[in-house]
Amino acid sequence: MEEYQRELEEDIIRCLLIGLDTDGARQIWPISCRSSLSAHPASRDGPVPRAGGELGSATEPEFHHVLGAALIGSPYQKPRRRTGSKGSRKGGGKPGHAGHRQVLLAPTSVEDVLPESCACGSGEFDRLRPYYTHQVIELPPIEMEVTHWVLHQGRCLGCGGWPKAQVPGEQVTGYGPRLSALMAELAGTYGNGRRMVQTFCSSVLGVPISLGAIQKGVDRVSQTIDPYYTVIAAHARQAPVNSGDAQESRHFER
């Protein structure tokens, strides 16, 4: 019986490895287990043994039951992470941990709030002075700067031709350096897909843009910053110490 169970587990795992779903695995169940059933002493080409040792047809619930039992201890099963007991560690910062408080930024506007009334009922005050500053940070309304470069043509008085003005070289791409840098930051530094950047430009900035235009912008930014990265790489290769982090090393404390 142990040999039959081992072969049955191997057949089930083989079904999983070739990518069969539940229906496909159930359809080939009799075929994959035929060699195992022929070796079983209870029956030869007979009914499929059930989980409890009884004989009968392999229904879908029993298939999942045997499947789950076969995967217990299997090398193909992901090991479960051990979680600590509840209440063993409290959330939040631990004692001695440096806090990160909100920094007061340079204000763009200041609103003075005066006391309205005292608990005694009086509403007259003197020697007013500030005692606390409550900071509120907000995004300004995003309004894109759109410039239309209108090209003109005119008749030449010398030859009678009609020369045309050309778009200035720095404006040929159609997207300014700040917008191009933002798209490159989202796609490169933060690893967002081009379609995600496209959605951001449309929903947040109100700028419809194609995937090809985004890729061209990322390429332009990459070419622009490439010389700086080359210099950084040269300095890094000549540095006496590389790959350092903020982790303490007891080697230098001895």
ABEGO torsion letter per residue (X at the ends): XAAAAAAAAAAAAAAAAAGBBAAAAAAAAAAAAAAAAAABAABBGBBBBBAAGBBEBBBAAAAAAAAAAAABGBAABBBBBBBBBBGABBBEBBBGBBBBBBBBBBBABBBBBBBABBAAGBABBBGBBBABBBBBBBBBBBBBBBBBBBBBBBBBAAAGBBBBBBBBAAAAAGBBAAAAAAAAAAAAAAGBBAAAAAAAAAAAAGBBBBAAAAAAAAAAAAAAAAAAAAAAAAAAAABABBGBBABBBAAAAX
